[in-house]
Every structure is written in C-alpha cells, then in structure tokens.
Amino acid sequence: MAGALSHIRVLDLSRILAGPWAGQMLADFGAEVIKVERPGCGDDTRGWGPPFVKDPDGNPTDAAYFHAANRGKHSIAIDMTTPEGQALIKRLAAQVDVVIENYKVGGLKKYGLDYDSLKTVNPGLIYCSVTGFGQDGPYAQRAGYDFMIQAMGGLMSVTGDPDGQPMKVGVALVDVMTGLYACNGIQAALLHRSETGVGQHIDMALLDVQVATLANQAMNYLVGGKPPVRLGNAHPNIVPYEAFPTADGHIILAVGNDAQFARFCALAGAPELADNPAFVTNSLRVENRAQLTPLVAELMRSHSSDWWLEKLESQGVPCGPINTLDKVFADPQVKHRQMQVELPHPAGGSVPGVASPVKFSHTPIEYNAAPPTLGQHTDEVLASLGLSEAEITQLKAQNVVA
C-alpha cells in the first residue's frame, strides 16, 4: 500500500542527525527521499563508529549511528563544489517538493543552492533550513551542536543531581526534537501549498527548539519568576515522582494524583501518610517534599523491585523498572508493538532498526530498505533526470558524481 506521502519527493542535503531525522520521518511516511552526499566520504556519521554494521562476510560497512537516521532513502554522491554538481542539484530541486539542508547560514548561496536561488526554478518549493541559531540574530553565524545547545538552552540546568555537575541527556535530544519539528513544519507547509500553490522557507534553529521544549520548566520560570534547579530524578511539580531504592535495586514511582498517593500509602503499610495535613494534596507534597521523600524512600526499601512493581501495578499506581537497552528490546510490550525491525541491506543480509512510533491505520509504514550505501542510487537518480549512460560515465570520470 502506498504511504501517506507517496506523492512527495524530498531532496535531503543534510547530514549528521537533525536534518536526516526529518528526512527519515518523511521517508517512513512514504515520501521519496533523495539524499545528496559528498563523494568518497558521504554523511559524516557513516564513520561515527564503532559499532559498525557488518556485511554477510563480517566486514564493517557504515556506522550504526548512520543507520539511526537514514533508512528508506536513495543516496546520490555529488560534488556540489563543482559547477556541474550544482547544476545537477538544481535540476533535482526543480523536480522535488521539499529540500532539507543544514549548512551554515549562507553556506549554500555561493553554490546557487539557497532558497532564493532554488525558488526561481521551483516556486512551490518547501525549503527547510536547520541551523544551530537560525537565519538571523546575533548568533546566526555560529556553528551549533546538540551538546552546547542543551547547555545554552537551559536543559542542562535542570538535568542531573542537585549537588553534581550539570548533565546532558543521554541522546542528542535537541537534534532529534529539531528533526521532529522540522518534519511537522514541512508537512504543514505542504498542506498550505496544496491550498495556495505557494512554497516557503522554513527556518529551524536548534536553540529555538530547545527553548520551546522546556515545556513546564519554562512556564514555571515565566510564571513564578524563579529559575528551576536540578532535582535529579525528582519532578518539579509532582511528589512523589522519581526513582526510589528498593530492597534490591531501584524503580520509578510516579504518583500523579491524590488518590494514587492514598493507594500507595495503604499498600506500603503507612495509610496515615495520606491523611497527614502536610501531604494530603499534591501541592502540599511539593511544598513539603524534603519531609516526605525520605519517608517514602524508607518504605520502598522494605520490599524488592519485583514486589513493588507487581503490587503497585495491581493497585493502579504508576511505576516502572529502570531498563537497560537489552531489557527494553526484550520487553513484551515493546516486542508486541514491533519496535525493532529488520531491514534488507544492499550489501546482503539484513540490519536491525528501530521502528517509527507512528502507527497508521490506513497507510502503515513499510520497512523495505535499510539506509543506502554511499552513491547506491546515483545512476538511477541521474537517469531519472534524463541523463544518458554516456553522460553519467563522463560525470563520474570528472569526479562530479560517484
């Protein structure tokens, strides 16, 4: 069955994670995504290993990192620093619906591949630029990386133990969230174009995304006037809601309302806590967290993790184990939801992948292709532009394409 975006063609000039993540989402949804890469080396993340995906003979191919954000795409290797390469990309841009790029501000203008240049050959083009700080402002010319944006954008100020050093999140979350916002923005622009015929430039900045996704922490500051601080695993607005030690490990206890708190207290053999005037409502528990948290921690140490998980679940009190990734992919719910997929690899055999969390009822995502090898589709894509075999051979001889 054709995907929801099977009528859409995308030219992906991006590399690393944020831009490719948006391109992979569009590919998952059925779009034809043509990834333009540098001959010889390709996307930087092809080399960001170990670990590396191996072919059937055990030889390393591309890094696992590259495979996280590039499935379902076509790869064409073009040297965009050459006039011939620029001409090819312009021809492709004239035939696609979307361009995604994450070069420095103005970086593509010298090649004639910026939005203003390409919209002259494709007025309906949706052109999405992903940068660290956006197309304007005092920081526009700076390079931006996920780690530094987590710091500058406030995420590290609320992540980590209160007495420890500020801590980044364990994945490049700003890049991933920027890819998500970019994909949403692109689809909104496509819907607008379907009504008006007008294309547009989408300006995505990692810093903007980080600030936007501070969510309740940002609003806590804007309303309360006090910058939130690091609370470790604790929640700024809900108590008890954190990791607690048990007799043999740790689990997450996530009490979301007063009724759940009462059920927890009864199960823990301390029903009087729920009636304590200092803890009877969530607001009071937040105000008095310093008194309550040690009491809850002492109760939690009385039984094993498995005991708590079983009993809390039976009482409708939200809780969960703290899983390592081997346990995540072995979890029966994760397995039932088919969050691990196997993709046929062009070098032979198959490679594992993480499925999209989007489950369409009518246009389900099909996982038919692993991330491409570098330049795997160069001949195919150039032929679609009308180039003859001889012309393609000549371009290869000139090192314009590979």
VEXDREN-581325 format. One record per atom (N, C-alpha, C): x, y, z. Coordinates in steps of 0.02 Angstrom, whole numbers, plus 50000, padded with zeros to 5 digits. Layout:
XYZ
...
END
This chain:
500424994050000
500005000050000
500445006250000
500255011249960
500645017449957
500615021050024
501185024150043
501205027850104
500835034450099
500715037550157
500325043750160
500645049250119
501305049250112
501655054550075
501975051750011
501685046549982
501985043449923
501995048149863
501625053549865
501615058349810
502135063849818
502535063549871
503005068849888
503725066649874
504115071049843
504835069849832
505235074749874
505765072249904
506165076249950
506895075849929
507235081549928
507945081849915
508285083449982
508645078650009
508945079250075
509685080850068
509855087250080
510545089550077
510865089650145
510535086850195
510775087350264
511195081350283
511545082150339
511945076650366
511945077150442
512235072250473
512265071150546
511585068550571
511185072650608
510605069750640
509955073650631
509935080150646
509295083850646
508955083750578
509305085850526
509025085750459
508865078750434
509355074050439
509205067250419
508625064050457
508535065850520
507975063150558
507315065250527
507265071650507
506655073950473
506575070350407
507115069550369
507075066050305
506855058850313
507115055450366
506915048550377
506175047950395
505925052650434
505205052650450
504785053250387
504995057750343
504625058650281
504665052250238
505245049050238
505315042750202
504875037350233
504855037050299
504415032250333
503695033250312
503505039550303
502805041150285
502665040150211
503165037750174
503065035950104
503385040450053
503685046050074
503985050650026
504605047549994
504745049449932
505375047649900
505905052749923
506405050349959
506915054849987
507585053349953
507865058349919
508505057749885
509025061349927
509495057549953
510005060349997
510625061849956
510835068149955
511435070249919
512025070049967
512555066449948
513135065749992
513775067349955
514295068649993
514955070149964
515265063649938
515505063749876
515855057849850
516445055949895
516545049549904
517125047249941
517005046150015
516635050650047
516535050050120
515805050150141
515405053950106
514695054050122
514535057550188
513955056250214
513735058950278
514255057350331
514435062350372
514945061450424
514815055250467
514175053950481
514015048650529
514135041650501
514265041050437
514455034450410
515085031850446
515505036350469
516125034450502
516115035050577
515535036850606
515505037950678
515385031350716
515885027050714
515865020750750
516525019650784
516595013850818
516125008250819
515525009550863
515005005250855
514974999250813
514795000950741
514994996250697
514844996750626
514394990850606
513924992150561
513534986750531
514004982650487
513934976150489
514374971750450
513994968250394
514344966950340
514044963350285
514054955850301
513754951550258
513724944450274
514404941150284
514944944250259
515614941450268
515954944050331
515594948150369
515884950850430
516284957150422
516274960050363
516654966150351
516234972250372
516534977150406
516164983050427
515954987250367
515354990050371
515104994550318
515035001550348
514435003750363
514335010350392
514185009850467
514315015350502
514205015450575
513465014650592
513345011650650
512655010950674
512325017850679
512705023050695
512435029750701
512095031850636
512425030650579
512125032550515
511465028850504
511435022650526
510825018650516
510245021050560
510375025350608
509845027850651
509395032950616
509635036050562
509265041750534
509215041950459
509335036350424
509355036750351
509025030950315
508595027250348
508275021650313
507795024150260
507685020050210
507195021550159
507375026950110
508005029350112
508205034850067
508595032150008
508645036349956
509085035049899
509705039349907
510295036449898
510915040349904
511205041749835
511365048049824
511715050149763
512315054349784
512895052549759
513515055949778
513675061249726
513635067549746
513765073249700
514235078149734
514735080349698
515185085649723
514865092349708
514555095249759
514205101549747
514675107549742
515315106549752
515785112149743
515945113349669
515735108749626
515855109549554
515235112549520
515345116449468
514765119149431
514315113749404
514605108149382
514195102649355
513775099549410
514075098849470
513695096049526
513135100549547
513265107049548
512745111849566
512175111649516
512345110949453
511825110649401
511385104549410
511685098949429
511295092849440
510815093649499
511065096649553
510645097549612
510075102349596
510215107549557
509685112149536
509155108549495
509365104149451
508885100249411
508445095949456
508765093049507
508375089049554
507895093449593
508135099249615
507715103749654
507105106149615
507175106449550
506615108649509
506065103349506
506235097149525
505765091649518
505515088849585
505715091949640
505505089349706
505025094149739
504735091849794
504275096049833
504625099349891
505155096049917
505465098249979
506225097849973
506565102850000
507295102550010
507425103350084
507865099050111
508095099650180
508845100750179
509085105850215
509805107050218
509985109450288
510615108050308
510845110550373
511545113350369
511665117250317
512295120850310
512275127250352
512865130150364
512885136550399
512485141750361
512255146750395
511865152050364
512255154950305
511945154950246
512255157550186
512735152750153
512835146750182
513335142150157
513185139450087
512555139150069
512375136450003
512285141849950
512285148149972
512175153549925
512725153749871
513345152449892
513895152749844
513845147349791
513445142149805
513345136849756
512695137749717
512325143149732
511685144149699
511165139149721
511225136649783
510775131549808
510385133849870
510385140449882
509995143249936
509265143849915
508835145649962
508115145849946
507955150849891
508235156849896
508065161849845
508265159649775
508815156049770
509025153649703
508575148049678
508415143249723
508035137449701
507295138949689
507025143849724
506315145349714
506195148349644
506725150849613
506635153449545
506505147849495
506775141849510
506655136049466
506075131749491
505855133049553
505305129149582
504935133449633
504475137749609
504135142449654
503745139149710
503535132949700
503145129549752
503565125649801
504225126549798
504685122649839
504605124149914
504595118849955
504635119550027
505365118350045
505695123350072
506415123150084
506525123950159
506785118750191
506875118650264
507615119150281
507795124450315
508485125450337
508535124050412
509015119850431
509135118150501
509825120650520
509845125050569
510485127750594
510465127850670
511035129650699
511065129950772
510655135650801
510675141550767
510385147550797
509895151250752
509745148550693
509265151850649
509605156150597
509195158850551
509445162650494
509595169950511
509415172150571
509555179150590
509715179450664
509895185350687
510065186250757
510815186450768
511025188550828
511745189550841
512155183150839
511845177250847
512225171050845
512145167250779
511835170250730
511655166650669
512255163350635
512835166450639
513415163850604
513795158450643
513575157250705
513915152250745
513715145150725
514185140550731
514005133450724
513655131250788
513175126750781
512805124350839
512795116750842
512945114150901
512945106950911
512495105250970
512205099250966
511715097251016
511945098351088
512545096151104
512795096551173
512795103851197
513085108351156
513125115251177
512425118451180
511965116251137
511295119151139
510915116651200
511015110451221
510715108151284
510935112551341
511565114851339
511825119151392
511545126251386
511615129251326
511395136151316
510635136951324
510265131751303
509535132151303
509215130251369
509615128951421
509325127951487
509205120751508
509245115951460
509085109051479
509565106351531
510205107951525
510685105251573
510615108451642
510305114251645
510215117451711
509675113951752
509275109751720
508755106051757
508865098551752
509465096451730
509605089351722
510215087451764
510145082151804
510695079851846
510535080651920
510975077951962
510885078252034
510985085352059
510625087352111
510685094252137
511395096052157
511775091252183
512445092752206
512985090652156
512775087952100
513265085852049
513355091151996
513735089451944
513815094051889
513215093851843
513085099351807
512545099051757
512655093351709
512115090251688
512175084151649
511755084651585
512045082451529
511665082151467
511235075851466
510735075851423
510325069951412
510735064751374
510585058451383
511005053051356
510955051951282
510515055351247
510495055251174
510495062551150
510635063551086
510645070351058
509925072751049
509605074151105
508885075351105
508685081651068
509085086851070
508915092951034
508905091750959
509395087950935
509395086150864
508765082250845
508595077350886
508005073150871
507375077450872
507305081650923
506705085850927
506675090850870
507255093350849
507265097950792
507035094350729
507255088150721
507015084150664
506265083150666
505995081950725
505275081150732
504895087550714
505135093150740
504805099550724
504875101150649
505465099650622
505565101050550
505075096950508
504995090550525
504535086350487
503815088950493
503625091050553
502955093950561
502875100350521
503385104650523
503355110950486
503315109850411
503705104950386
503685103350315
502995101050294
502685096750334
502015094250316
501495099850319
501565104350367
501105110050370
501185114450309
501805115550288
501935119650229
501665116250166
501715109550163
501435105950105
500685106650103
500365106350160
499635107250162
499445114350140
499825119250163
499695126250142
499785126950067
500315123850040
500435124249968
499875120949928
499595115549955
499055112149919
498445116649912
498375121349958
497805126049956
497965132349916
498595134449916
498775140849886
499255140449828
499615134849822
500125134149771
500775137649788
500815140349848
501395144449868
501875140349911
502515140249892
503025137149932
503275141949985
503745139550027
504015144050078
504655141250108
505015145650144
505635143950178
505485142750251
505695137050278
505605135450349
506285136250383
506305140450433
506925142050470
506905138450537
507275132950543
507295128950604
507955130150640
507935131750705
508535132850745
508525128150805
509085124850817
509135120350875
508995124050940
509255130150947
509145133951008
508405135451019
508055137350965
507335138750970
506965132450994
507155126750966
506815120550984
506945118851057
507565119651079
507715118151149
507315122551196
507285128951181
506895133551224
506155131651222
505895130151163
505175128451157
505005122151195
505465117351198
505305110951230
505495110651304
505655116251333
505735116551406
505055115651440
504515116551402
503845114751424
503675117651493
503485113351541
503275115851607
503835119351644
504465117451631
505015120851666
505055128151644
504955129451579
504955136351555
504375140251585
503785137251586
503205140751614
503265141651690
503585136851724
503705137751796
504115144051808
504625145151765
505025151151772
504645157451752
504305157251694
503965163251670
503405165551717
503075160651748
502525162451794
502795163851865
503255159551887
503495160251956
504075164951965
504435166451910
504985171151914
505625168351944
505645161851958
506225158751989
506485153251944
507115153651922
507385148451879
507355141651914
507095136551882
507085129851913
507795127251919
507885122551965
508545119851979
508555112351964
509145109351967
509205102151957
508905098452017
508495093652001
508165089652053
508315082152046
508835080552008
508975073551997
508405070351959
508125064951987
507565061551955
506895064051980
506895068952024
506265071452051
505925076052001
505265076852010
504855081151967
504745087852001
504785093351964
504695099851996
503985101152020
503485097751990
502785099252005
502375093452034
502685087652041
502325081752066
502765078052117
502475076052173
502825072252225
502345067152254
502585060852264
503235057852246
503235055552174
503755057352138
503795055952066
504535055752048
504855050052062
505575049452050
505795042252057
506445041152052
506725034452063
506835033452138
506615027552162
506705026052233
507075019352240
507495018852292
507835012552304
507355007452334
507435001152313
507054995652342
507544991152379
507304985352402
507744980852438
508304978152394
508204978152328
508704975252284
508854979252221
508674985652220
508804989652160
508444996352164
508194998652107
507825004852103
507235003952055
506695007452067
506145007852019
505895015052017
505485016351967
505165022951961
504475022651994
504355027252039
503695028252068
503435034952043
502855034852009
502605040851976
501885042151999
501815044552060
501155045852088
500885052352057
500345051852019
500105057551982
499525061352012
499205058452064
498645061952096
498555059552167
498095062752203
497995061352274
497735054352286
497295051852243
497025045152251
497575039952244
498015040852196
498575036252188
499025036452249
499125042352277
499545042852336
499235039052394
498585039552402
498255035952457
498325028452447
498265026052385
498325018952372
499045016552385
499525020652367
500225018952381
500335018352456
500095023252493
500205023252565
499885017052598
499295015252575
498965009352603
499365003052587
499605002452525
499994996752505
500644996352544
500945002152558
501585002352594
501505001352669
500875000752692
500764999752764
500815006252803
500725011852771
500765018352805
500185022752783
499555020552794
498985024452771
498945031352803
499255032152860
499235038552894
499575044152855
500055042252811
500395047452772
499905051152727
499425047452699
498935050652654
498485055552690
498405054652756
497975059152795
498365064652830
499025064452825
499445069552856
499295076352824
499125081352864
498965087952835
499515090852790
500145088552800
500695091152759
500735087852691
500365082152682
500445078352621
499785076752586
499245079652609
498585077352586
498435079252513
498755084352488
498675086152417
499355086452383
499355086152317
499985086452281
500345093052293
499985098552295
500305104952307
500675104952373
500365102052424
500685101652489
501285096952488
501215091552450
501785086852445
502375090152410
502235094352360
502785097952327
503115102752376
502715106352414
502975111152463
503385107652517
503185101452533
503505097952589
503885091752565
504145092152504
504495086252476
505085084152519
505435088952551
506025087252591
505835082852650
505225083552676
504995079352731
504735072652705
504365072752650
504035066752627
504505061952592
504955064352551
505365059852510
505755054752551
506085056752606
506435051552646
505955046352675
505355048352692
504865043552719
504675038352665
504545040852605
504375036252550
504965031652534
505565034552534
506155030452519
506235024852569
506115026252632
506175021052684
505655015552674
505055017452656
504535012452642
504725008152582
504995011152530
505155007552469
505705002352481
506145003652529
506684998952543
506444992452575
505814992152595
505564986452632
505424980352588
505394981352521
505234975752477
505674976052414
505674970552377
506064970152316
505744974152260
506124975352208
505854978952149
505274975152119
505344968552110
504804964652080
504174964952122
504244964652188
503654965052233
503294971652221
503674977152222
503364983652214
503024984352145
503374982152093
503094982852026
502434978952019
502414972952047
501804968952043
501244972052084
501394973952146
500874976552191
500634983452169
501084987752150
500884994452129
500464994152066
500664989852018
500274989051957
499574986651973
499504981952020
498844979252038
498404984552070
498714989652100
498334995052133
498255001252089
498485000852027
498415006451982
498855012351999
499425010952031
499895016252048
500465016051996
500555021251956
501055021051903
501765019751929
502095015051896
502775013151916
503105009851857
503745008751861
504085005351807
504805003651825
505074998451792
505774996651802
506235001551766
506865001551785
507365005651751
507765000951707
507565000551644
507834995451599
508464997651563
508924993051556
509464993951508
509194992151439
509554993951386
509274993251319
509144985951300
509524981251327
509374974351312
508694972351340
508534975151398
507874973651427
507324977551392
507484983451367
506984987251329
506744983251269
507214980651229
507014977251168
506764970151180
506854967651242
506574961251261
505894962051296
505704968151310
505074969451346
504484967051304
504004963451335
503444960751295
503024966051261
502954971951293
502564977251260
502934980151201
503584981151208
503994983651153
503994978651096
504054972351112
504044967151060
503364966851026
502824967351066
502154967251037
502044973050989
502314978851006
502234984750964
502724984750905
503134979550900
503594978550844
504054984550834
504364986650890
504804992450887
505504990850862
505654984550854
506274982550820
506084979450753
506404981650700
506264979050633
506914976550603
506854972350552
507424970050513
507364972850442
507904975750417
507894979050352
508394975750306
508194974350244
508674971350196
509234976350180
509844974050186
510414978450173
510684977350103
510864982750068
511094982049999
511724977849992
512114977350046
512724973250044
512574965950057
511944964350069
511744957550083
511524956650154
511084951850165
510834950650232
510364956150255
510324957150320
509874962150347
510204965550406
509934971350423
510174975050482
509584976850525
509684977150591
509124979150635
508994986550630
508394988450649
508214995550651
507684996550704
507605002850723
507085004750771
506495007550732
505915004750741
505325006650703
505085013650721
504715016650677
504365022850692
503825021550744
503705026150790
503165025250837
502475026950808
502455029450747
501815031350716
501485025250685
500885023650708
500525017750683
499905020250644
499955020350578
499395022350535
498915016450526
498265017950527
497775012550517
497675011050443
497765016050399
497615015050328
498245015050285
498765018650305
499375018950266
499965016850310
499985010650331
500515008450377
501205009350347
501685010750391
502375011550369
502655004850348
502995004650292
503314998550268
504064999450273
504394994450301
505114994750312
505454990250260
505564993150202
505814989350144
506544990450129
506844995550157
507534997150137
507934999950195
508514996850206
508984999550254
509285006050227
509645009850268
509995015650241
510445013650183
510485017850132
510845016050071
511605016250081
511955012450039
512675013350035
512805019949998
513395022650006
513565029049976
513525028649900
513105032949870
513035033149798
512675027249768
512325023549810
511985017549785
511505019049728
511185024849730
510665026349680
510875031949632
511525033449628
511745038849584
511515037849513
511645031949484
511455030749414
510695031249405
510325028249452
509595028149447
509305035149449
509545039349495
509275046049502
509465050349442
510085049849420
510295053849362
509925051749299
509785045349293
509405043049235
508705045949236
508435046749297
507765049649303
507745056849281
508325060149280
508375067049255
508455067349180
508515061549149
508585061249077
509305060649052
509785059549098
510475058849077
510585051949047
510975051748995
511135045448962
511685041849001
511775035548985
512305031649017
512985034649003
513075037148942
513715040248924
513825046648964
513305050548973
513375056749012
513545055249085
513225050149113
513365048249182
514085045849188
514325041849140
515005039449140
515495045249137
515335050349097
515765056149091
515805060049157
515225060849191
515215064349255
515625060649307
515595054049305
516005050049351
516745050949337
516915051049273
517615051949254
517875058749277
517435063749280
517615070449302
517575071149378
517395065749414
517315065749487
516785070549511
516305071849467
515735076049488
515245071849528
515155065549507
514715060949543
515095054449554
514815050449599
515125043949613
514575038949630
END
